[in-house]
């Protein structure tokens, strides 16, 4: 298992957190996702054999946010 904390611009509220979390959860191998709009981050625990950081970042962009 790997853990990544990704900075995300555009997280303004709890709804934004949920939007990003739900998008990332669509990927295989995601164990836990927690957004934090106050810090502008998303913490993701995932199985590296099933998904990648690049795929997670792509999901963030698809949800309408920018990864830093």
TIVO-2410 file (N, C-alpha, C; in nm, 3 decimals):
# residues 68
REC num residu      c1      c2      c3 atome chaine
REC   1      X   0.083  -0.118   0.000     N      A
REC   1      X   0.000   0.000   0.000    CA      A
REC   1      X   0.087   0.125   0.000     C      A
REC   2      X   0.041   0.224  -0.071     N      A
REC   2      X   0.110   0.353  -0.076    CA      A
REC   2      X   0.016   0.461  -0.027     C      A
REC   3      X   0.074   0.569   0.023     N      A
REC   3      X  -0.003   0.685   0.066    CA      A
REC   3      X   0.055   0.809  -0.001     C      A
REC   4      X  -0.030   0.887  -0.063     N      A
REC   4      X   0.010   1.011  -0.128    CA      A
REC   4      X  -0.075   1.124  -0.073     C      A
REC   5      X  -0.013   1.237  -0.049     N      A
REC   5      X  -0.086   1.359  -0.016    CA      A
REC   5      X  -0.063   1.453  -0.134     C      A
REC   6      X  -0.170   1.485  -0.204     N      A
REC   6      X  -0.163   1.564  -0.326    CA      A
REC   6      X  -0.224   1.701  -0.302     C      A
REC   7      X  -0.151   1.805  -0.334     N      A
REC   7      X  -0.204   1.941  -0.326    CA      A
REC   7      X  -0.300   1.963  -0.442     C      A
REC   8      X  -0.415   2.022  -0.410     N      A
REC   8      X  -0.519   2.044  -0.511    CA      A
REC   8      X  -0.568   2.188  -0.502     C      A
REC   9      X  -0.565   2.260  -0.613     N      A
REC   9      X  -0.619   2.395  -0.611    CA      A
REC   9      X  -0.765   2.390  -0.656     C      A
REC  10      X  -0.845   2.476  -0.595     N      A
REC  10      X  -0.987   2.481  -0.630    CA      A
REC  10      X  -1.079   2.416  -0.529     C      A
REC  11      X  -1.023   2.359  -0.422     N      A
REC  11      X  -1.108   2.302  -0.316    CA      A
REC  11      X  -1.154   2.418  -0.228     C      A
REC  12      X  -1.282   2.452  -0.237     N      A
REC  12      X  -1.333   2.567  -0.164    CA      A
REC  12      X  -1.429   2.532  -0.052     C      A
REC  13      X  -1.480   2.408  -0.052     N      A
REC  13      X  -1.582   2.372   0.047    CA      A
REC  13      X  -1.587   2.220   0.062     C      A
REC  14      X  -1.674   2.176   0.154     N      A
REC  14      X  -1.690   2.033   0.179    CA      A
REC  14      X  -1.742   1.962   0.053     C      A
REC  15      X  -1.826   2.030  -0.023     N      A
REC  15      X  -1.877   1.972  -0.148    CA      A
REC  15      X  -1.765   1.943  -0.247     C      A
REC  16      X  -1.667   2.033  -0.252     N      A
REC  16      X  -1.551   2.012  -0.339    CA      A
REC  16      X  -1.473   1.889  -0.294     C      A
REC  17      X  -1.454   1.875  -0.163     N      A
REC  17      X  -1.386   1.757  -0.109    CA      A
REC  17      X  -1.455   1.630  -0.156     C      A
REC  18      X  -1.588   1.626  -0.139     N      A
REC  18      X  -1.664   1.506  -0.176    CA      A
REC  18      X  -1.656   1.479  -0.325     C      A
REC  19      X  -1.658   1.584  -0.406     N      A
REC  19      X  -1.648   1.570  -0.550    CA      A
REC  19      X  -1.518   1.500  -0.590     C      A
REC  20      X  -1.408   1.547  -0.534     N      A
REC  20      X  -1.277   1.488  -0.564    CA      A
REC  20      X  -1.268   1.346  -0.508     C      A
REC  21      X  -1.313   1.327  -0.386     N      A
REC  21      X  -1.308   1.194  -0.323    CA      A
REC  21      X  -1.385   1.093  -0.407     C      A
REC  22      X  -1.507   1.129  -0.448     N      A
REC  22      X  -1.590   1.036  -0.525    CA      A
REC  22      X  -1.525   1.002  -0.659     C      A
REC  23      X  -1.462   1.099  -0.721     N      A
REC  23      X  -1.395   1.076  -0.848    CA      A
REC  23      X  -1.279   0.977  -0.832     C      A
REC  24      X  -1.198   0.999  -0.729     N      A
REC  24      X  -1.082   0.912  -0.706    CA      A
REC  24      X  -1.125   0.771  -0.669     C      A
REC  25      X  -1.234   0.759  -0.594     N      A
REC  25      X  -1.283   0.627  -0.550    CA      A
REC  25      X  -1.323   0.537  -0.667     C      A
REC  26      X  -1.344   0.595  -0.785     N      A
REC  26      X  -1.379   0.516  -0.903    CA      A
REC  26      X  -1.263   0.427  -0.950     C      A
REC  27      X  -1.141   0.464  -0.912     N      A
REC  27      X  -1.024   0.388  -0.955    CA      A
REC  27      X  -1.012   0.256  -0.879     C      A
REC  28      X  -0.959   0.153  -0.943     N      A
REC  28      X  -0.935   0.027  -0.872    CA      A
REC  28      X  -0.821   0.043  -0.772     C      A
REC  29      X  -0.830  -0.029  -0.662     N      A
REC  29      X  -0.720  -0.032  -0.565    CA      A
REC  29      X  -0.717   0.082  -0.466     C      A
REC  30      X  -0.818   0.169  -0.469     N      A
REC  30      X  -0.823   0.280  -0.374    CA      A
REC  30      X  -0.876   0.227  -0.241     C      A
REC  31      X  -0.798   0.245  -0.135     N      A
REC  31      X  -0.839   0.199  -0.003    CA      A
REC  31      X  -0.907   0.309   0.076     C      A
REC  32      X  -0.848   0.430   0.075     N      A
REC  32      X  -0.903   0.541   0.152    CA      A
REC  32      X  -0.870   0.673   0.083     C      A
REC  33      X  -0.967   0.765   0.085     N      A
REC  33      X  -0.948   0.898   0.029    CA      A
REC  33      X  -1.006   1.000   0.126     C      A
REC  34      X  -0.931   1.106   0.155     N      A
REC  34      X  -0.981   1.211   0.243    CA      A
REC  34      X  -0.932   1.346   0.190     C      A
REC  35      X  -1.028   1.428   0.148     N      A
REC  35      X  -0.996   1.563   0.104    CA      A
REC  35      X  -0.998   1.658   0.222     C      A
REC  36      X  -0.923   1.767   0.210     N      A
REC  36      X  -0.920   1.870   0.313    CA      A
REC  36      X  -0.915   2.006   0.242     C      A
REC  37      X  -1.032   2.073   0.234     N      A
REC  37      X  -1.035   2.199   0.160    CA      A
REC  37      X  -0.959   2.310   0.232     C      A
REC  38      X  -0.950   2.303   0.365     N      A
REC  38      X  -0.875   2.405   0.439    CA      A
REC  38      X  -0.726   2.402   0.403     C      A
REC  39      X  -0.673   2.282   0.384     N      A
REC  39      X  -0.531   2.267   0.349    CA      A
REC  39      X  -0.510   2.259   0.198     C      A
REC  40      X  -0.617   2.235   0.123     N      A
REC  40      X  -0.604   2.220  -0.022    CA      A
REC  40      X  -0.533   2.091  -0.060     C      A
REC  41      X  -0.565   1.982   0.012     N      A
REC  41      X  -0.500   1.854  -0.014    CA      A
REC  41      X  -0.599   1.739  -0.020     C      A
REC  42      X  -0.554   1.632  -0.081     N      A
REC  42      X  -0.626   1.505  -0.080    CA      A
REC  42      X  -0.525   1.397  -0.040     C      A
REC  43      X  -0.560   1.322   0.062     N      A
REC  43      X  -0.475   1.210   0.106    CA      A
REC  43      X  -0.537   1.081   0.053     C      A
REC  44      X  -0.454   1.002  -0.016     N      A
REC  44      X  -0.504   0.881  -0.081    CA      A
REC  44      X  -0.418   0.762  -0.041     C      A
REC  45      X  -0.483   0.657   0.006     N      A
REC  45      X  -0.415   0.529   0.031    CA      A
REC  45      X  -0.462   0.434  -0.078     C      A
REC  46      X  -0.364   0.370  -0.145     N      A
REC  46      X  -0.399   0.287  -0.260    CA      A
REC  46      X  -0.301   0.173  -0.280     C      A
REC  47      X  -0.347   0.072  -0.352     N      A
REC  47      X  -0.267  -0.043  -0.389    CA      A
REC  47      X  -0.192  -0.009  -0.517     C      A
REC  48      X  -0.061   0.002  -0.509     N      A
REC  48      X   0.022   0.040  -0.624    CA      A
REC  48      X   0.017  -0.060  -0.739     C      A
REC  49      X  -0.025  -0.182  -0.711     N      A
REC  49      X  -0.034  -0.280  -0.818    CA      A
REC  49      X  -0.162  -0.264  -0.900     C      A
REC  50      X  -0.256  -0.180  -0.851     N      A
REC  50      X  -0.383  -0.163  -0.919    CA      A
REC  50      X  -0.406  -0.024  -0.977     C      A
REC  51      X  -0.336   0.076  -0.924     N      A
REC  51      X  -0.348   0.212  -0.979    CA      A
REC  51      X  -0.219   0.289  -0.952     C      A
REC  52      X  -0.211   0.408  -1.012     N      A
REC  52      X  -0.089   0.488  -1.001    CA      A
REC  52      X  -0.122   0.630  -0.953     C      A
REC  53      X  -0.021   0.699  -0.908     N      A
REC  53      X  -0.038   0.840  -0.871    CA      A
REC  53      X  -0.082   0.920  -0.992     C      A
REC  54      X  -0.030   0.888  -1.108     N      A
REC  54      X  -0.068   0.959  -1.231    CA      A
REC  54      X  -0.218   0.943  -1.259     C      A
REC  55      X  -0.271   0.823  -1.237     N      A
REC  55      X  -0.414   0.800  -1.259    CA      A
REC  55      X  -0.498   0.879  -1.158     C      A
REC  56      X  -0.450   0.887  -1.035     N      A
REC  56      X  -0.521   0.963  -0.932    CA      A
REC  56      X  -0.522   1.111  -0.970     C      A
REC  57      X  -0.408   1.162  -1.013     N      A
REC  57      X  -0.400   1.303  -1.054    CA      A
REC  57      X  -0.492   1.331  -1.174     C      A
REC  58      X  -0.502   1.237  -1.265     N      A
REC  58      X  -0.591   1.252  -1.380    CA      A
REC  58      X  -0.737   1.260  -1.334     C      A
REC  59      X  -0.775   1.180  -1.237     N      A
REC  59      X  -0.912   1.184  -1.183    CA      A
REC  59      X  -0.940   1.320  -1.118     C      A
REC  60      X  -0.841   1.376  -1.052     N      A
REC  60      X  -0.857   1.509  -0.990    CA      A
REC  60      X  -0.886   1.611  -1.100     C      A
REC  61      X  -0.810   1.605  -1.209     N      A
REC  61      X  -0.830   1.699  -1.320    CA      A
REC  61      X  -0.966   1.677  -1.387     C      A
REC  62      X  -1.005   1.550  -1.402     N      A
REC  62      X  -1.135   1.519  -1.463    CA      A
REC  62      X  -1.250   1.575  -1.379     C      A
REC  63      X  -1.229   1.582  -1.247     N      A
REC  63      X  -1.333   1.635  -1.157    CA      A
REC  63      X  -1.338   1.788  -1.162     C      A
REC  64      X  -1.245   1.850  -1.234     N      A
REC  64      X  -1.247   1.995  -1.251    CA      A
REC  64      X  -1.152   2.072  -1.162     C      A
REC  65      X  -1.057   2.003  -1.102     N      A
REC  65      X  -0.961   2.068  -1.012    CA      A
REC  65      X  -0.820   2.052  -1.067     C      A
REC  66      X  -0.727   2.127  -1.012     N      A
REC  66      X  -0.589   2.120  -1.060    CA      A
REC  66      X  -0.501   2.064  -0.949     C      A
REC  67      X  -0.422   1.964  -0.985     N      A
REC  67      X  -0.323   1.911  -0.892    CA      A
REC  67      X  -0.198   1.997  -0.903     C      A
REC  68      X  -0.129   2.010  -0.793     N      A
REC  68      X  -0.008   2.095  -0.791    CA      A
REC  68      X   0.116   2.008  -0.787     C      A
***
